[in-house]
């Protein structure tokens, strides 16, 4: 477990993300899509296509950290927008 300082926000990307991206690719996605600074110290979480894989990027003040975890439970669902 990595201790996270108080005041850190957790950003969850909606939809699914290509999990072949490494830290630089996901950082660019944070900058372009969320209009946020990936070096801000906040956690940015991305979901794989099948929902069983989550990748988190975080800049801890000393360098970028990318973590990947496989869910051992049911895949995380993605809500679909309502159709009008």
Phi, psi and omega in degrees: 000139179254124178291132180248129181298158175298148177087359179282132178266151176248120180256126179252121178284131178278158182079203179238160184235146174292111185282003174280351178288143177260189182305313181298320180292319178290325176298318177297322178296321177297316181294314186280320186273311184271347183057041180238161178269116181293345178266014184284345182098356177278160177267132178242118186249137182232144183251138176285170184302315183274352177087359181263003182228133179234136176239134182238133172244147185203137175255116187268013180096339179249338181173168181281143179236131174238129178236145181231136181222142175261129179285135179258019178233191178301147178303151179282121182285153174249124180286139179264144179293149178293144178268137180248000000 
